[in-house]
C-alpha cells in the first residue's frame, strides 16, 4: 500500500459510518460494562476484549468512526491518537482539548474521556497498546539516557501513573507524518517482515515526539498535570552545562520554588539531580567515545571542580572515570 492508497482507504466511508451519517444510533452501553464515576455512567473497555484483532502485534490500530457521538469511557490500554486530517475535540476529565491536523495525543489508562462527533474530513487514527506489552524492552530502540525520554516512557510503563496524557504540538513535524503514514501502510497491508517493521516505525514515532518538545515553541506539549514538565526537562537537556534553577525558572516565567517542586513531584528528582544526571551522562559518553583527558571532560560538561567530579562520578558508577573508560573499552 502506498500513501495515496492509504489516504483513499481512510477517507472512504465505512458501512457503520454510512449508517451513523443517516442518523442510526448504536447503543454501546448495552455491549460493554458500565461503571459509575463521579455520578456519571462511564463505559469500560478492556484490551483483552479487542486484542484478537491485532494479529500478534503489541498494538491495535483503529480509525475512529465519524458522524456519531461517543459516550464517556475509560480503557485499560495506553492510547496514541493521531489527527490525520481535520480536527476534533476531546473531552478529558471535564476539560475540552482541540486536536488539529498533525497533532498527536498520548493517553494512559484510566482517564475518563470522550470525543465529539467527527465530520467528513476529520480522520482520527487511534493506536491501542496493551500495558503488558509496554516494557522498556519494547522501546529498546529509543535512547533511555535522556531525562525527557525517561519521563515520557515511565509515565506509560509504570503501574502507578494512571492519569497522564500529553497533547503534542507536532503539526509542523514532517517526519512524524512520514513515520505514521508508513506505519499505517504497513498495518493495513502487511509485508513479510511486518512485525519488525511496525515495531521499528513505532519507535521512530516516539523518538520524533520527543524531538518535537521544543522549549522555544509558543505551544509546548500540553500535559494535564504539569504543563511545563517536559519543556523544562528539555531545557535542562539542552543547557545542562550552564543552567541553574533561577535561569530555568526565568525561561518559563515561573517562580524557582514552583519549578523545583513541580519537577520533584512529577519526576522524583530535584532540579540539581536532573542537571547532574545530564552532566554525568555526557561525561560517560565522552569517556567511551573520545580521547579527552578526564580533566578536560569534567570542564567540558560543566564541572569546574575536578575533585568534585571524581567524587560524584564514583558515587554513581562505583569506579573512577579512568577505570570506567578502561573497563568499558
Secondary structure, 3 states (H helix, E strand, C coil): CCHHHHHHHHHCCCHHHHHHHCCCCCCHHHCCCEEEECCEEEEEECHHHHHHHHCCCCEEEEECCCCCCCCCEEECEEEEEEEEECEEEEEECCEEEEEECCCEEEECCCCCEEECCCCCCCEEEEEEEEHHHCCCCCCCCCCCCCHHHHHHHHHHHCCCCCCCEEEECCCCCHHHHHHHHHHHHHHHCCCCCHHHHHHHHHHHHHHHHHHCCCCCCCCCCEECCCCCHHHHHHHHHHHCCCCCHHHHHHHCCCCHHHHHHHHHHHHCCCHHHHHHHHHHHHHHHHHHHCCCCHHHHHHHCCCCCHHHHHHHHHHHHCCCHHHHHHHHC
